[in-house]
Amino acid sequence: MADEEDRQGKHRAVPSSRFGRLSGFGRLAGGVAGGMLAEGARRVASGERPRVNDLILSPGNVGRLTERLSHLRGAAMKMGQMLSMDAGDALPPELSEILAKLRDNADFMPPRQLDRMLAEEWGADWRTNFRRFEPRPIAAASIGQVHRALTRDGRTLAIKVQYPGVAQSIDSDVDNVATLLRITGLLPRELDIAPLLAAAKEQLHEEADYRREGRMMQRYGELLAGHDAFVVPTLDEELTRDRVLAMSYEEGRPVEQLADQPQDVRDSVFAQLIELVARELFEWGLMQTDPNFANYRYREADRKIVLLDFGATREVDRQVQQSYRTLLQAGLARDHEGVKQAALDADFMSPTVVERHGEAVDRMIDIILGEMAKDAPFDFGDRGFVPALRDEGMAIAQDKANWHIPPAETLFVQRKVSGTALLGARIGAVVNIHAIVRDVLERTEKVST
């Protein structure tokens, strides 16, 4: 979530009925089609022979997609955010622009709609619970918006209020977003994404269950009790409902703003986050799988990291844990063949890829091992090796016989790993990832056996 001063959102009622949301997608599809015709006519008149993809991803259509998904919110916007964190540097620039805006910005409910939601959850006299309830949200995202409030007994709370109709529209929204991506050609028609869509729906239903999120927040509070680096908000069980999550308000600045801080501060914060991911995967078997930058805040007063948003928290399958352990152990040992076999065993890639593009796979493994397997500080801000990886990956992706989606459980973990690496790049952290991962693997070796 983005703070009020960092965002450009505006009051806009959330379409809560099935018909209203379907109409929103219909208007989006119609607007894109109309934009294609107008752009095509303009280019033909100027003597060009435009490609279909150029027409679909014209500046006008980029704006239409961003605006409409921000308005719909819910699973429509969440799918865009998930794609943006999963794909990292591999997306077309035009799509990256859309998804980056969806990460950073959301409209928010007008006061009347907000009042109606809170009255349904807390009763018509809900204001009597507070000395002050700030009507303008301090943050707004895909599923809900957050308000600051002062209770009668003097506690400052953060109140997350779910948008109306979001939980009921998850399945249809996910299907509609997938259809839009197919229409634009950004998802190949030959790729079977049904298992991924089913997993996305399952996770989004979990994220819309605020009581569940409250329980997960409490579990993290217990797991990190006594850990000086992190702060987890405290749940207010009395005020929490199915669509309202009440917790202690924790001060903090957006973690991506640490790019202006001294190098040692950036490095220290990011080292703690890498260790947290490793502990989630190998020690706890419990991971908050949404790496959205806004889920981390930095509290300068005591140099602590505030952790937010536990809706995407899920248990990590033991087999997935072991797959990552085997892969990372091979990587730390700079065992090229071991990395390749571990990736195949974990179903990260199919045997067909190795058969048809073995040399490209070997080059990609060499690049990764050469950059990240050194027992030395790694500069996450230096993305010089990314274009080479992307070029090799794109060449493989153009061969339809290679198209393959890893198991959904693996993708959730990989999403967190990839998103964390992107955060390191954003703040320019320099960290010895080899040493951190090695220490956690050694410390948890007995747990895994």
Protein Blocks (a to p, Z undefined) as FASTA:
>chain_A
ZZfklpcbdcddddfbfklmmmmmmmmmmmmmmmmmmmmmmmmmnopacdfklmmmgmkl
mmmmmmmmmmngmmllmmmmmmmmmnmmmpcfklmmmmmmmmmpccdddfklmmmmmmmm
nojklmmmpmbdcfbafbdcfkbccdddddfkopacddddddehklmmmmmmmmmmmmmm
mmnopacfklccklmmmmmmmmmmmmmmmklmmmmmmmmmmmmgoiakbccddddfklpc
fkbccddddedddfklmmmpcfklmmmmmmmmmmmmmmmmmmnopacfbfcfklpccdfk
lopacdehjklgccddfklmmmmmmmmmmmmnopaklmmmmmmmnomacfklmmmmmmmm
mmmmmmmmmmmmpccdddfklmklmmmmmmmmmmmmmpmklgccddfklmmmmmmmmmmm
mmmmmnopacdfklmmmmmmmmmmmmmZZ
